Amino acid sequence: MRRRVVAVVAVVVAIVAVVSGGAFAFQRKLIYLPSGGPLPSAAEVLDGGRDVTLVTVDGLRLAAWHFPVDSARATVLVAPGNAGNRRLRAPLARALTARGLSVLLLDYRGYGGNPGDPTEEGLALDVRAAREFLLRDAGVPPERLLYFGESLGSAVVAELATEHPPAGLVLRSPFTDLASVGSLHYPFLPVRWLLLDKFPTAEHVARVDAPVTVVYGTADSIIPPGQSRAVATAAGARTVEVPGADHNDRVLLDGPDLVDAITDLAPP
């Protein structure tokens, strides 16, 4: 009997080890879900749009779309979530430019036909290249620059804001840290031990010296609303709750509550 129990335990341990090893090896394929190209030109997406190139400090050239507005109140640097490409964020750019805000839609490395492979460190370099483009090439004053992060992008811009505070920071459906989300969706794995990329959003926002607004849906099935509220608490942020909205609902892409939240942080 004892031998049988030992044998069963050994099989279970072996299975867990194999599954965990596979999850470790392929984790970034589960985290980052890019869509490639080709993509239309920025001008085809929105009148006046410009195709621009962001150059990272590690030598990558990343395609992005810039939608400038004459006499813009502010410019919004949009850091997307973990899936798709910048074409999916075009409706947000259209809504924001209609409110008098310029917009930069970036695609991270590995997204939208861009070179490279996404990692936490790499995305941090990508968003810095986007900020540098806006300040140096587009002539945006730092005091008129807003950061907007969507889901995973919330962690990316929160980290950026610890080093380069914006005029305002809007986080849509943020998680406290990536392990907390991973543990929810993969409860059978030791996620916190396995993760290479941490994305500690709550830790970052606690160090941000700028106004912060957190927008989230009450029916979010991917990022629990409680995690978004915890990020808001860490930041001392204003919250905008969108009743009945799930993570990928259109209302959280370019809905009025979200657009208002971004516009409200723009300098007068």
C-alpha positions in Angstrom: 0.0 0.0 0.0 2.8 2.4 1.0 4.6 1.7 -2.3 1.4 2.4 -4.3 1.0 5.7 -2.5 4.6 6.6 -3.2 4.2 5.7 -6.8 1.1 7.8 -7.2 2.8 10.8 -5.5 5.8 10.3 -7.8 3.5 10.4 -10.9 1.7 13.5 -9.7 5.0 15.3 -9.0 6.3 14.3 -12.4 3.2 15.6 -14.1 3.4 18.9 -12.2 7.0 19.2 -13.1 6.4 18.6 -16.8 3.5 21.0 -16.9 5.4 23.7 -14.9 8.4 23.2 -17.1 6.4 23.7 -20.3 4.7 26.7 -18.8 8.0 28.2 -17.9 9.5 27.6 -21.4 6.5 29.0 -23.3 5.1 31.6 -20.8 5.8 34.5 -23.0 3.7 32.9 -25.8 0.8 32.9 -23.3 1.4 36.4 -22.1 2.0 38.3 -25.4 -0.5 37.8 -28.2 0.6 40.1 -31.0 -1.1 40.5 -34.4 1.3 41.2 -37.2 1.0 43.3 -40.4 0.7 44.6 -42.9 -1.2 47.6 -41.7 -2.7 50.6 -43.5 -1.0 53.9 -43.4 -1.9 56.3 -40.6 -3.5 58.7 -43.1 -5.8 55.9 -44.3 -7.0 55.4 -40.7 -7.5 59.0 -39.8 -7.1 62.2 -41.8 -3.8 63.9 -41.0 -2.3 60.7 -39.5 1.4 60.2 -39.9 3.5 57.0 -40.1 6.4 57.5 -37.7 9.3 55.4 -36.5 10.4 55.0 -32.9 14.0 54.1 -32.3 14.8 52.2 -29.1 18.1 52.4 -27.2 18.7 48.8 -28.1 18.5 49.6 -31.8 15.0 48.5 -32.8 13.0 50.6 -35.3 9.3 50.4 -34.4 6.4 51.6 -36.6 3.8 53.7 -34.9 1.0 56.1 -35.8 0.9 59.8 -34.8 -2.3 61.7 -35.0 -1.4 65.4 -34.4 -4.1 68.0 -33.7 -3.5 71.7 -34.3 -3.4 73.6 -31.0 -3.9 70.4 -29.1 -4.6 70.7 -25.3 -2.4 67.7 -24.8 -0.9 64.6 -26.4 -1.8 61.1 -25.3 0.8 58.3 -25.5 -1.3 55.1 -25.8 0.3 51.9 -24.4 -1.8 49.0 -25.6 -2.6 45.7 -23.9 -1.1 42.3 -24.6 -3.0 41.4 -27.8 -3.6 42.7 -31.3 -1.9 45.8 -32.8 -2.4 49.5 -33.2 -5.3 49.1 -35.7 -7.5 48.0 -32.8 -6.8 51.3 -31.0 -7.7 53.5 -33.9 -11.3 54.1 -32.6 -9.7 55.5 -29.4 -7.5 57.8 -31.5 -10.5 59.0 -33.5 -12.5 59.8 -30.3 -9.6 61.6 -28.6 -8.6 63.7 -31.6 -12.3 64.8 -31.9 -11.8 66.1 -28.4 -8.8 68.2 -29.3 -6.1 65.8 -28.1 -3.2 64.5 -30.3 -2.5 60.8 -30.0 0.5 58.4 -30.5 -0.5 54.8 -31.1 2.6 52.6 -30.6 3.1 48.9 -31.3 5.6 47.2 -29.0 8.4 45.0 -30.4 7.0 41.9 -32.0 3.6 43.6 -32.6 2.2 45.1 -35.8 5.1 43.7 -37.9 7.7 45.3 -35.7 11.0 43.5 -35.1 12.0 41.9 -31.8 10.3 39.8 -29.1 8.2 41.3 -26.3 9.5 41.2 -22.7 8.9 43.4 -19.7 12.3 45.0 -20.2 11.7 45.5 -23.9 8.3 47.1 -23.5 9.9 49.6 -21.1 12.4 50.6 -23.8 9.6 50.8 -26.4 7.5 53.2 -24.4 10.5 55.4 -23.7 11.2 55.6 -27.4 7.6 56.7 -27.9 8.0 59.4 -25.2 11.3 60.5 -26.7 9.8 60.8 -30.1 6.9 63.0 -28.8 9.3 65.3 -26.9 12.1 65.6 -29.4 10.5 65.1 -32.8 6.9 66.2 -32.3 7.8 69.1 -29.9 5.3 68.1 -27.2 6.0 69.9 -23.9 6.4 67.4 -21.0 3.7 69.3 -19.1 1.2 68.5 -21.9 1.9 64.8 -22.2 -0.6 62.2 -20.9 0.0 58.5 -20.6 -2.8 56.0 -21.2 -2.3 52.3 -20.5 -4.7 49.5 -21.4 -4.5 46.4 -19.2 -0.9 45.2 -19.6 -0.1 48.7 -20.9 -1.1 50.1 -17.6 1.9 48.4 -16.0 4.1 49.7 -18.8 3.2 53.4 -18.5 3.0 53.2 -14.7 6.7 52.1 -14.7 7.5 54.9 -17.2 5.8 57.4 -15.0 8.0 56.6 -12.0 11.0 58.0 -14.0 9.2 60.5 -16.3 6.0 61.8 -14.6 3.3 62.9 -17.1 0.7 65.6 -16.8 -1.7 62.8 -16.0 -1.9 59.0 -16.1 -5.0 57.0 -17.0 -5.0 53.2 -16.4 -7.7 51.1 -18.0 -8.4 47.7 -16.3 -5.0 47.5 -14.5 -3.9 44.5 -12.5 -1.9 44.7 -9.3 0.9 42.5 -10.7 1.1 39.9 -13.5 1.4 37.0 -11.1 -1.9 37.9 -9.4 -3.7 37.6 -12.7 -1.7 34.4 -13.7 -2.6 32.7 -10.5 -6.3 33.4 -11.1 -6.3 31.8 -14.6 -3.7 29.1 -13.9 -4.4 28.1 -10.3 -2.7 24.7 -10.7 0.7 26.3 -11.4 3.2 28.0 -9.1 2.9 31.1 -11.3 4.7 33.5 -9.0 7.8 31.2 -9.0 7.7 30.7 -12.8 7.1 34.2 -14.1 10.0 36.0 -15.8 8.1 39.2 -16.3 6.5 40.7 -13.2 4.8 44.0 -14.2 4.1 45.2 -10.6 1.6 47.9 -11.4 0.5 48.7 -7.9 4.1 49.0 -6.7 4.8 51.5 -9.5 1.8 53.7 -9.2 2.5 54.2 -5.5 5.7 56.0 -6.6 4.1 58.2 -9.3 3.9 62.0 -8.8 1.1 62.8 -11.1 -2.7 62.7 -11.1 -4.0 59.2 -11.8 -7.4 57.9 -12.9 -8.3 54.2 -13.0 -11.1 53.0 -15.3 -12.5 49.5 -15.1 -15.5 47.4 -15.9 -17.5 45.8 -13.1 -17.9 42.6 -15.1 -14.3 42.1 -16.1 -13.6 38.4 -16.5 -9.9 38.7 -17.1 -8.7 41.4 -14.6 -10.8 41.2 -11.4 -12.3 44.6 -10.6 -10.9 44.3 -7.1 -7.4 44.3 -8.6 -8.1 47.6 -10.5 -9.5 49.1 -7.3 -6.4 48.0 -5.4 -4.2 49.8 -8.0 -6.3 52.9 -7.6 -5.9 52.7 -3.8 -2.1 52.4 -4.2 -2.1 55.5 -6.4 -4.6 57.5 -4.4 -6.4 57.7 -7.8 -9.8 58.7 -9.0 -11.8 55.7 -10.2 -14.3 55.5 -13.0 -16.5 52.3 -12.8 -18.2 51.2 -16.0 -21.2 49.1 -14.9 -21.6 45.7 -16.7 -18.4 46.1 -18.8 -16.2 43.1 -19.5 -12.5 43.4 -20.3 -12.8 43.6 -24.1 -16.1 45.4 -24.5 -16.2 48.3 -26.9 -17.2 50.6 -24.2 -13.8 50.2 -22.6 -12.1 50.8 -26.0 -13.5 54.2 -26.9 -16.6 54.6 -24.8 -17.6 58.0 -23.3 -16.6 57.1 -19.8 -13.1 56.2 -20.9 -12.7 59.2 -23.3 -14.0 61.6 -20.6 -11.5 60.2 -18.1 -8.6 60.9 -20.4 -9.9 64.3 -21.5 -10.5 65.4 -18.0 -6.8 65.0 -17.1 -5.7 67.2 -20.0 -4.3 70.6 -19.0 -6.5 73.6 -19.8 
